[in-house]
Structures are given as structure tokens and as C-alpha cells.
Amino acid sequence: MKFIKLIILMAGFMMTNGYASEIGIFSASSDIGKPKISGCSEYDTTSQSYKLTGAGYNIWFDRDEFHYLYKELNGDFILTADFEFVGEGTHAHRKVGWMVRNSRKGNAAHFTGALHGDGLTVAQWRDSAGSETSDGQIPDTSITHCQVLQVERKGDRFKFRAARKGELLSELGSADLTNLSGPVLAGLFVCSHDEDVLEAVKVWNVRIDFPVADDYNPYRQGFLKSRLETMDVFTGERRVIWEYPDRFEAPNWTPDETQLVFNMDGRLYKIPVEGGEPILMDTGSVDDVNNDHGISFDGRLMAISHRRELNDGKSGSAIYVVPLEGGEPELVVGETPSYWHGWNPDNKHLVYVAKREKAAPFNIFEASIKTGKERQLTFFKDNHVDGPEYGPAGEWLYYNGSQTGPMQIWRMRPDGSETEQLTFDELNDWFPHISPDGKWMVYISFPTTIRKDSHPSYKRVHLRLMNLETRESQVIAYLYGGQGTINVPSWSPDSRRIAFVSNEGGD
């Protein structure tokens, strides 16, 4: 038996079948309600995906039968993943999704966000042991065949959200359930709706996040767990390559595609793209680096924003450059506050946001790395702009601005002329990043509940991808993050993958 388990692990899989055993981020796997045919859970350590196989008559009425992969959770949480049935299936109401239960008993109270075989996407729940199941389907039944399912618990309140691939999440049901307010079991499930049949599902991009209070201030109360992730933007498949119980931010991809650079505790670190331990980079006396840093188009230099001590006893962010292999950085823009965001493709100039008058907002500037002479490109008095970044051809300078209300993505010519708005939605869109081939733009969308001039941590945010030729956008990641997630250029050189940071909050 030990030999068989060793072979399974060497093949990159973990498997459980009806007993407690850690599998991926979950702690146990079992059948609920004694289905006729036993189910099974598998975890692929390479793709970080799960395969569940299960039977069961249904999840309905006063009892349930299904296969369950779960762990015990307490407090508030957000559960998010992508789901897909494997094979044609035999019943229109086979089910897969997220489930929260107060026990493994077949008649336990639960809240479930489910995708059915016929595409029906619905919330359902049982508010007490042995009571009838309620169907939380909202009147709009047009939202079907969803791939992304999300269940959130906040106090006694449960919400189910879902989205088809590429779309924003929609709320499809909610309930107040006092019997699910303490420690609970939470996880993935599959039910065949036919007790004589096994059904299989694939689940990936599985994340369990613990949100903080709406008024949480990480600068006062402390930063919580961070994950370094990479993602193929065309398949949507994400991989966690490193986790840390504190704050780190803003990965850049190195020109040779082998490493990522990020800031942590005021310094820069490198880590292999496939994972490993971070290695401290040599930035000399510059030791208070923030999340605005990036590599020149020719791969030779790193631009760094660093909190500089001033003669009047105050301090502020200034901009430096240093060889990518390390050394003592040279000061380029000493006037503060100045935050780097992009290189000119000529590798001789930097673009950044800065405030030069106390009452004025941040505006966009460009400066020579040799002389430090700066040129102001925008002259807003009331609107906030941020995140300037050149496309690889140098024809356009992209940025986010609040000229028309919420924060949106814009672009302009290098001299500040021909401004053009690219996004038009109710969300607050920040930090446009252009792929090395010039065809795509990734940006982050914050919820409507934040100030338009703010990009805080610990929020439910979306990463979105725009085709720069057609101007069509789609969601490519649903995550808990914000500040530091994707503040800087983070495309892989082959224009296929991006790197970013998500947050888990506190358990």
C-alpha cells in the first residue's frame, strides 16, 4: 500500500477515497449520505487542479448523497474556483460546486452554489438538520452554464456568485443561516443525480480567502498572507508558486523568462518562475523600495522607487536606476513624491506620476535617466491619474484616469496629445500593462465601493484582458487582492503569461 501511494505521488497526483488525508488545500475527502457507489478525489500537483468522481441520488429534500472534498473553516471566507464536467453525463441535474455544511451527516444544514449538467446555475440551502432544501434561484435564469462559482460567508450571511468564462461575477442567491455561523466544513462536491452512475468533474484555480473587515487598515493593523501567482492569460490557468505570511508585491518578469522580481520589506527579491526560495537582490544603499519598479525594454536596467530622506527631516518616494544584475543605484528623479511606472522603449527615459504642487493631484511626467530633466505630460487640477506605461512601439502612453467619473483606462501620444478613453464601465480600472507583442492589455478592476483615486488592499477585484485591436475585454481572474497585485509591468516576454500577487487575508 505504501508503494502504491509513492507511485501516485511521484506521478504528480494525490488521491483520497473516503478517509481523512490532506489533498491540495483540503484536509479530507468522503462520501456523504452513503451513496451506492463510492466517490474519489484526486489532486494534480503540477496543474494544481482537482478531479472529483462521485455518485448519489441528489442534493435535495431532507437528505443528500454526494462525494465531498473539504476542510474545516471558521470566520468569514470567500471560496472561488473554475468547474467543468468531464464527459457527456447521464442526467441533466448532475451537480458540482461549492458546499458549506455543519457536519458530514446526510441531512445536515448546508449552503450550496451549484452548476447542473444542463447549465442551470443556482444557490440552494437547508437551514436546519432534516428540513427541506430551499432553492435560491433568482428570476433571471439567463445566467447559466457558468464556469466560475463563488460562495462567500460574512457572519450568518451567505452569497452565491457565478460567471461564464470571461464575464463579471453576478449574485445568484443569498441566505441568512444561523446554523452555519460557527466552525463549518467547506469544499468541493459532485453528485451524479443517478445512484447507479459515477460522474466526474475537473476543478481548478481553487482559492479559499479570508476577507478582512471593510474598514481594515493594513498600514495600521498589519499586512496578511500573500501569494505569488502566474497565469496563462489565454487558458486562464493559474499556479501559486510561493506563499508568505506577510506582505510582498508587484512581480516583474525577467527578460530570460526564468525568474520573477518582487518587493518585500523594502528590498527587491528574485524567485524562479517554477517556485523556490526568494533571493535578495543587490540594490546597495536603497533599502526602502515600494511596489513601483520595473525592467528596461533592453533588459539591462531596473528602475526603483525608494523612500528617500530629505534635508528638512521629511521623506518621500524618489526614482533610481540600477543594473539588473545589481549594484549601487543612481538617483534620477530626486524631487518627491515621484513613483516610477514605465520605461520609454528608447531605454533612456522613465515615465512616472508625481505631485509638484501641494494642492495639485498626481500628474504624469517623463525624465531622462542621464540628466534627470523632467517634462510634465498631463496638467490635471481635479482628476487623478496613475500607472503610465508605454507600449513596446512607443507610439502610445497608457494610463488610468478619472476624467469621466470612475477610474478608467486611457492612452495618449508621448507628447500628451490625442487622449483616448479605452474602458467604459462602472468599475474602477487601474494599471494598464501592455504585452511585449503590443496586442494585449491587462488591467485590474476595483469595485465601485472604493474611492476612484484609491487602490486599496484586500478587495474582491478582477484582472481583465483587452484585445487592443478589437477593444474587447474579458475577465481572466477573480481574486482577493488590490494594492500590490499588479502595480507594475508583469508580462512574460512571450506575451502569454502574467504574474501577480493575491492576498488570503487572515484565518
C-alpha positions as CSV (number, residue, x, y, z in Angstrom):
1,M,0.0,0.0,0.0
2,K,2.8,2.4,0.8
3,F,4.5,1.5,-2.5
4,I,1.2,2.3,-4.4
5,K,0.9,5.7,-2.6
6,L,4.5,6.5,-3.5
7,I,3.9,5.8,-7.2
8,I,0.8,8.1,-7.2
9,L,2.8,11.0,-5.6
10,M,5.7,10.6,-8.0
11,A,3.2,10.8,-10.9
12,G,2.2,14.3,-9.6
13,F,-1.2,13.2,-8.1
14,M,-2.6,12.9,-4.6
15,M,-5.8,10.8,-4.1
16,T,-8.3,10.2,-1.3
17,N,-11.3,7.9,-1.2
18,G,-13.5,8.1,1.9
19,Y,-10.9,8.9,4.6
20,A,-9.1,11.9,6.1
21,S,-5.9,12.8,4.2
22,E,-4.6,16.1,3.0
23,I,-5.2,16.7,-0.7
24,G,-4.2,20.0,-2.1
25,I,-5.5,22.7,0.2
26,F,-8.2,20.4,1.6
27,S,-7.9,18.2,4.7
28,A,-10.4,15.3,4.0
29,S,-12.5,13.6,1.3
30,S,-15.6,11.4,1.9
31,D,-18.9,10.3,0.6
32,I,-21.9,12.0,2.3
33,G,-25.2,10.1,2.8
34,K,-24.0,6.6,1.8
35,P,-24.3,6.6,-2.0
36,K,-24.4,3.2,-3.6
37,I,-21.1,3.8,-5.5
38,S,-18.0,5.3,-3.7
39,G,-16.5,8.5,-4.9
40,C,-12.9,9.7,-5.1
41,S,-10.9,12.9,-5.1
42,E,-7.6,13.5,-6.9
43,Y,-5.1,16.4,-6.9
44,D,-2.6,17.1,-9.7
45,T,0.3,18.9,-8.1
46,T,1.6,20.1,-11.5
47,S,-1.5,21.9,-12.7
48,Q,-2.8,22.5,-9.1
49,S,-6.2,21.1,-10.3
50,Y,-8.7,18.6,-8.7
51,K,-10.7,15.8,-10.2
52,L,-13.7,14.6,-8.2
53,T,-15.7,11.4,-9.0
54,G,-19.0,10.7,-7.3
55,A,-22.5,9.3,-7.4
56,G,-25.6,9.9,-5.2
57,Y,-29.3,10.2,-5.7
58,N,-29.4,14.0,-5.2
59,I,-28.8,17.0,-3.0
60,W,-32.4,17.9,-2.2
61,F,-35.4,17.3,0.0
62,D,-34.3,16.4,3.6
63,R,-31.2,14.4,2.8
64,D,-28.2,14.4,0.5
65,E,-25.9,11.9,-1.3
66,F,-22.7,13.0,-3.0
67,H,-18.9,13.0,-2.8
68,Y,-17.2,15.8,-0.8
69,L,-13.6,17.2,-0.6
70,Y,-13.5,19.7,2.3
71,K,-11.7,21.3,5.2
72,E,-13.0,23.0,8.4
73,L,-13.2,26.8,8.3
74,N,-14.2,29.4,10.8
75,G,-14.9,33.1,10.5
76,D,-15.7,34.9,7.2
77,F,-14.4,33.4,4.0
78,I,-14.6,33.5,0.2
79,L,-14.5,30.3,-1.9
80,T,-13.7,30.7,-5.6
81,A,-12.9,28.1,-8.4
82,D,-13.4,27.1,-12.0
83,F,-15.6,24.0,-12.6
84,E,-16.1,21.7,-15.6
85,F,-17.9,18.4,-16.1
86,V,-15.9,15.6,-17.6
87,G,-17.8,13.7,-20.3
88,E,-21.3,13.8,-21.6
89,G,-23.1,12.7,-18.4
90,T,-26.3,10.8,-18.0
91,H,-28.6,13.2,-16.1
92,A,-29.4,16.9,-16.7
93,H,-29.3,17.6,-12.9
94,R,-25.9,16.1,-12.1
95,K,-24.3,18.8,-9.9
96,V,-20.9,20.2,-9.0
97,G,-19.9,23.3,-7.0
98,W,-19.0,24.7,-3.6
99,M,-20.8,23.5,-0.4
100,V,-20.7,24.6,3.2
101,R,-22.1,22.1,5.8
102,N,-22.2,22.0,9.6
103,S,-21.5,18.2,9.6
104,R,-20.9,15.1,7.4
105,K,-24.4,13.8,8.2
106,G,-26.6,13.3,5.2
107,N,-29.3,15.6,6.5
108,A,-27.0,18.4,7.7
109,A,-27.7,22.2,7.2
110,H,-25.8,23.5,4.2
111,F,-25.4,26.3,1.7
112,T,-24.5,25.3,-1.8
113,G,-23.6,27.1,-5.0
114,A,-24.2,24.5,-7.8
115,L,-23.7,24.1,-11.5
116,H,-26.0,21.5,-13.1
117,G,-25.4,19.3,-16.1
118,D,-27.9,21.3,-18.2
119,G,-26.2,24.6,-17.3
120,L,-28.6,25.7,-14.5
121,T,-26.5,27.7,-12.0
122,V,-28.2,28.1,-8.7
123,A,-27.9,28.5,-4.9
124,Q,-29.7,26.1,-2.6
125,W,-29.7,25.5,1.1
126,R,-31.1,23.6,4.1
127,D,-31.4,25.9,7.2
128,S,-31.5,23.1,9.8
129,A,-30.9,19.3,10.0
130,G,-33.6,17.3,8.3
131,S,-35.5,20.3,6.9
132,E,-36.5,20.6,3.3
133,T,-33.9,22.1,0.9
134,S,-34.7,25.6,-0.4
135,D,-33.9,26.7,-4.0
136,G,-32.4,30.2,-4.2
137,Q,-32.7,30.7,-7.9
138,I,-33.3,34.3,-8.8
139,P,-35.8,35.3,-11.6
140,D,-33.1,35.9,-14.1
141,T,-32.5,32.4,-15.4
142,S,-30.4,33.7,-18.4
143,I,-27.2,33.3,-16.3
144,T,-26.4,29.7,-17.0
145,H,-23.5,27.4,-17.9
146,C,-21.2,29.3,-15.5
147,Q,-17.6,28.2,-15.2
148,V,-16.6,30.3,-12.2
149,L,-18.5,29.7,-8.9
150,Q,-18.0,31.7,-5.7
151,V,-19.5,31.3,-2.2
152,E,-19.0,33.9,0.5
153,R,-19.8,33.8,4.2
154,K,-20.0,37.1,6.1
155,G,-21.4,36.5,9.6
156,D,-24.6,34.5,9.1
157,R,-25.0,35.8,5.6
158,F,-24.2,33.5,2.6
159,K,-23.9,34.7,-1.0
160,F,-23.5,32.8,-4.2
161,R,-21.9,34.4,-7.2
162,A,-21.1,32.9,-10.6
163,A,-19.9,33.9,-14.1
164,R,-19.4,32.4,-17.5
165,K,-15.8,32.4,-18.7
166,G,-14.6,36.0,-19.3
167,E,-17.6,37.7,-17.6
168,L,-18.0,39.6,-14.4
169,L,-19.5,37.7,-11.4
170,S,-23.2,38.0,-10.8
171,E,-25.0,37.3,-7.5
172,L,-27.4,34.4,-8.0
173,G,-28.7,33.8,-4.5
174,S,-28.2,34.6,-0.7
175,A,-29.5,33.4,2.6
176,D,-29.1,34.1,6.4
177,L,-28.3,30.8,8.1
178,T,-27.7,30.8,11.8
179,N,-27.0,27.1,11.9
180,L,-23.9,27.7,9.7
181,S,-22.4,30.6,11.7
182,G,-19.7,28.7,13.6
183,P,-17.0,26.3,12.5
184,V,-18.1,24.6,9.3
185,L,-17.0,22.2,6.6
186,A,-16.4,23.8,3.3
187,G,-15.3,22.4,0.0
188,L,-16.0,20.9,-3.5
189,F,-18.6,18.3,-4.3
190,V,-20.0,16.2,-7.1
191,C,-23.4,14.4,-7.3
192,S,-24.5,12.3,-10.2
193,H,-28.3,12.5,-9.5
194,D,-28.4,8.9,-10.5
195,E,-27.4,6.5,-7.8
196,D,-26.1,3.9,-10.3
197,V,-23.8,6.2,-12.1
198,L,-20.4,7.9,-11.3
199,E,-19.9,11.4,-12.7
200,A,-16.5,13.2,-12.9
201,V,-15.6,16.9,-12.7
202,K,-12.4,19.0,-13.0
203,V,-11.9,21.9,-10.7
204,W,-9.1,24.4,-10.9
205,N,-8.0,27.9,-9.8
206,V,-9.3,26.9,-6.3
207,R,-8.8,29.6,-3.7
208,I,-10.0,30.0,-0.1
209,D,-9.7,33.6,1.0
210,F,-10.4,35.1,4.4
211,P,-11.5,38.7,3.9
212,V,-10.8,41.4,6.5
213,A,-13.3,44.0,7.8
214,D,-14.4,46.7,5.3
215,D,-12.6,49.3,7.5
216,Y,-9.4,47.3,7.9
217,N,-6.3,49.4,7.6
218,P,-3.3,47.2,6.8
219,Y,-0.8,50.1,7.4
220,R,-2.1,50.3,11.0
221,Q,-3.2,46.8,11.7
222,G,-0.7,44.8,9.7
223,F,-0.5,43.1,6.3
224,L,-1.7,39.5,6.0
225,K,-0.8,36.5,3.8
226,S,0.3,36.9,0.2
227,R,0.5,34.5,-2.8
228,L,2.8,34.9,-5.8
229,E,0.9,33.5,-8.9
230,T,1.4,33.1,-12.6
231,M,-1.3,32.7,-15.1
232,D,-1.7,31.7,-18.8
233,V,-3.9,34.6,-19.9
234,F,-5.4,32.5,-22.8
235,T,-6.3,29.4,-20.8
236,G,-7.0,31.2,-17.5
237,E,-5.0,28.5,-15.6
238,R,-3.3,29.9,-12.5
239,R,-0.4,28.5,-10.4
240,V,0.6,29.5,-6.9
241,I,4.4,29.5,-6.9
242,W,5.2,31.0,-3.4
243,E,3.3,32.0,-0.3
244,Y,4.3,34.2,2.6
245,P,2.5,35.1,5.8
246,D,3.0,38.9,5.3
247,R,3.2,41.4,2.5
248,F,5.1,41.3,-0.7
249,E,4.0,42.9,-4.0
250,A,4.3,43.7,-7.7
251,P,6.2,41.0,-9.7
252,N,8.2,41.7,-12.8
253,W,9.1,39.0,-15.3
254,T,12.8,38.9,-16.1
255,P,13.9,39.0,-19.8
256,D,15.1,35.4,-19.8
257,E,11.6,34.2,-18.6
258,T,13.2,32.2,-15.7
259,Q,12.6,34.5,-12.7
260,L,10.2,37.0,-11.1
261,V,11.3,40.1,-9.3
262,F,9.1,41.5,-6.4
263,N,9.5,43.8,-3.5
264,M,9.3,42.8,0.2
265,D,10.3,44.5,3.4
266,G,11.8,47.4,1.4
267,R,14.1,45.3,-0.7
268,L,13.9,43.5,-4.1
269,Y,14.0,39.7,-4.4
270,K,14.2,37.2,-7.3
271,I,12.5,33.8,-7.3
272,P,12.4,31.1,-10.0
273,V,9.2,31.1,-12.1
274,E,8.6,27.5,-11.2
275,G,8.9,28.3,-7.5
276,G,11.6,28.0,-4.8
277,E,13.1,30.4,-2.2
278,P,13.5,34.1,-2.9
279,I,17.0,35.5,-3.3
280,L,17.8,39.1,-2.1
281,M,18.9,41.4,-5.0
282,D,21.7,43.8,-4.6
283,T,20.3,47.4,-4.5
284,G,23.1,48.9,-2.5
285,S,22.0,51.6,0.0
286,V,18.5,51.7,-1.4
287,D,16.6,49.7,1.2
288,D,13.1,51.2,1.3
289,V,11.8,50.1,-2.1
290,N,8.0,50.3,-2.8
291,N,5.9,48.5,-5.3
292,D,6.8,50.7,-8.3
293,H,9.8,49.0,-10.0
294,G,10.5,47.5,-13.4
295,I,13.0,46.4,-16.1
296,S,14.0,48.4,-19.2
297,F,13.0,47.2,-22.6
298,D,16.6,46.1,-23.4
299,G,16.7,44.1,-20.1
300,R,19.8,46.0,-18.8
301,L,18.4,48.3,-16.1
302,M,15.9,48.2,-13.2
303,A,14.0,51.3,-12.2
304,I,13.2,51.6,-8.5
305,S,11.0,53.9,-6.4
306,H,12.5,54.3,-3.0
307,R,11.6,56.4,0.1
308,R,14.3,59.0,0.3
309,E,15.2,61.0,3.4
310,L,15.2,64.8,2.7
311,N,17.1,67.6,4.3
312,D,14.1,69.0,6.1
313,G,13.6,65.8,8.0
314,K,10.8,64.6,5.8
315,S,10.9,61.8,3.3
316,G,9.2,60.8,0.0
317,S,9.4,58.4,-2.9
318,A,12.2,59.2,-5.4
319,I,13.3,57.2,-8.5
320,Y,16.6,55.4,-9.1
321,V,18.1,53.1,-11.7
322,V,20.4,50.2,-11.1
323,P,21.9,47.5,-13.4
324,L,19.6,44.4,-13.4
325,E,22.5,42.3,-12.0
326,G,22.7,44.7,-9.0
327,G,24.9,47.5,-7.7
328,E,24.6,50.9,-6.2
329,P,21.5,52.7,-7.8
330,E,21.8,56.1,-9.3
331,L,19.3,58.8,-8.4
332,V,17.3,60.0,-11.4
333,V,14.3,61.9,-10.0
334,G,15.1,63.3,-6.6
335,E,12.0,65.5,-6.1
336,T,9.3,63.8,-4.1
337,P,6.8,62.3,-4.2
338,S,7.6,60.5,-7.5
339,Y,6.5,57.0,-8.4
340,W,8.0,55.1,-11.4
341,H,5.6,53.2,-13.7
342,G,7.2,52.7,-17.1
343,W,10.2,52.8,-19.4
344,N,10.3,54.5,-22.7
345,P,11.2,51.9,-25.4
346,D,14.3,54.1,-26.1
347,N,15.6,52.8,-22.7
348,K,16.7,56.4,-21.9
349,H,13.6,57.9,-20.3
350,L,11.3,57.0,-17.5
351,V,7.6,57.8,-17.1
352,Y,6.1,58.3,-13.6
353,V,3.5,60.0,-11.6
354,A,4.4,62.9,-9.3
355,K,3.0,65.8,-7.3
356,R,4.8,69.1,-7.8
357,E,2.3,71.4,-6.1
358,K,0.8,70.7,-2.7
359,A,-2.8,71.3,-3.7
360,A,-2.5,69.6,-7.1
361,P,-3.2,65.9,-7.8
362,F,-0.7,63.5,-9.2
363,N,0.2,64.1,-12.9
364,I,2.3,62.2,-15.4
365,F,5.9,63.1,-16.1
366,E,8.8,61.8,-18.1
367,A,12.5,62.2,-17.3
368,S,15.9,61.4,-18.8
369,I,17.9,58.8,-16.9
370,K,21.1,60.7,-17.7
371,T,20.1,64.3,-16.8
372,G,17.1,63.8,-14.6
373,K,15.4,66.6,-16.5
374,E,11.6,66.1,-16.3
375,R,8.8,67.0,-18.7
376,Q,5.2,67.2,-17.5
377,L,2.7,65.5,-19.8
378,T,-0.6,66.0,-18.0
379,F,-1.9,69.1,-16.2
380,F,-5.0,68.0,-14.3
381,K,-6.2,70.1,-11.4
382,D,-9.1,67.9,-10.2
383,N,-8.6,64.5,-11.7
384,H,-6.3,61.7,-10.5
385,V,-4.1,59.8,-13.0
386,D,-1.7,56.9,-12.4
387,G,0.1,53.9,-13.9
388,P,1.6,55.4,-17.1
389,E,3.2,52.8,-19.3
390,Y,4.5,52.8,-22.9
391,G,3.5,50.2,-25.4
392,P,6.5,48.4,-27.0
393,A,6.4,50.5,-30.1
394,G,6.4,53.8,-28.2
395,E,3.5,55.2,-30.1
396,W,1.1,55.4,-27.2
397,L,1.4,56.0,-23.5
398,Y,-1.3,54.2,-21.5
399,Y,-2.5,55.2,-18.0
400,N,-5.6,55.3,-15.7
401,G,-7.5,58.5,-15.1
402,S,-10.7,59.7,-13.6
403,Q,-11.6,62.4,-16.1
404,T,-15.1,61.0,-16.8
405,G,-16.1,59.7,-13.4
406,P,-14.8,56.4,-12.2
407,M,-11.2,55.5,-12.8
408,Q,-10.8,54.2,-16.4
409,I,-8.0,53.3,-18.8
410,W,-6.8,55.9,-21.3
411,R,-4.0,56.4,-23.7
412,M,-2.2,59.4,-25.3
413,R,0.6,60.2,-27.6
414,P,4.1,60.6,-26.0
415,D,3.8,64.4,-26.1
416,G,0.5,64.3,-24.2
417,S,-1.8,64.8,-27.2
418,E,-4.6,62.8,-28.7
419,T,-6.0,61.4,-25.4
420,E,-8.4,58.5,-25.9
421,Q,-10.5,56.6,-23.4
422,L,-10.3,52.7,-23.7
423,T,-12.6,51.4,-20.9
424,F,-16.1,52.4,-20.2
425,D,-17.7,50.7,-17.2
426,E,-18.9,51.2,-13.7
427,L,-15.8,49.6,-12.1
428,N,-12.6,51.5,-11.2
429,D,-9.9,50.3,-13.7
430,W,-6.2,50.7,-12.8
431,F,-2.7,49.9,-14.0
432,P,-2.7,49.1,-17.8
433,H,0.1,46.7,-18.8
434,I,0.8,46.1,-22.5
435,S,2.1,42.8,-23.7
436,P,5.5,42.7,-25.3
437,D,4.0,41.9,-28.7
438,G,1.7,45.0,-28.4
439,K,-1.5,43.1,-28.9
440,W,-3.0,42.8,-25.4
441,M,-3.5,44.9,-22.3
442,V,-4.0,43.5,-18.8
443,Y,-5.5,45.8,-16.1
444,I,-7.1,45.4,-12.7
445,S,-10.7,46.4,-11.9
446,F,-11.6,47.6,-8.4
447,P,-15.2,47.6,-7.1
448,T,-17.5,50.6,-7.2
449,T,-17.4,50.9,-3.4
450,I,-13.9,52.4,-3.3
451,R,-12.8,56.0,-3.9
452,K,-11.9,56.5,-7.5
453,D,-8.5,57.8,-6.5
454,S,-7.8,54.8,-4.3
455,H,-6.4,51.3,-4.9
456,P,-6.6,49.6,-1.5
457,S,-5.6,46.1,-0.4
458,Y,-7.9,43.2,0.5
459,K,-10.8,43.7,-2.0
460,R,-12.6,41.4,-4.4
461,V,-11.0,42.5,-7.7
462,H,-10.9,41.3,-11.3
463,L,-8.0,41.0,-13.7
464,R,-9.1,41.8,-17.2
465,L,-7.6,41.3,-20.7
466,M,-8.3,43.7,-23.6
467,N,-7.6,42.9,-27.3
468,L,-6.1,46.3,-28.4
469,E,-7.2,45.8,-31.9
470,T,-10.9,45.0,-31.3
471,R,-11.1,46.8,-27.9
472,E,-13.0,43.8,-26.4
473,S,-12.3,43.0,-22.8
474,Q,-12.8,39.8,-20.8
475,V,-12.2,38.8,-17.1
476,I,-9.3,36.4,-16.8
477,A,-9.0,36.2,-13.0
478,Y,-11.3,36.6,-10.0
479,L,-9.3,37.2,-6.9
480,Y,-8.9,38.8,-3.4
481,G,-6.2,41.5,-3.7
482,G,-5.7,45.1,-4.9
483,Q,-2.7,47.2,-3.8
484,G,0.4,45.4,-5.0
485,T,-1.4,42.8,-7.1
486,I,-0.3,44.1,-10.5
487,N,1.0,47.7,-10.0
488,V,3.9,47.2,-12.4
489,P,4.6,45.6,-15.8
490,S,4.3,41.8,-15.3
491,W,4.0,40.1,-18.7
492,S,6.2,37.2,-19.6
493,P,8.5,38.0,-22.7
494,D,6.5,35.6,-24.8
495,S,3.2,37.6,-24.3
496,R,1.4,34.6,-22.9
497,R,1.6,34.7,-19.1
498,I,1.4,37.3,-16.4
499,A,2.5,37.3,-12.8
500,F,0.6,38.9,-9.9
501,V,0.0,38.8,-6.1
502,S,-3.2,37.7,-4.4
503,N,-4.0,38.0,-0.7
504,E,-5.6,35.5,1.5
505,G,-6.4,37.7,4.5
506,G,-6.4,36.1,8.0
507,D,-8.0,32.8,9.0
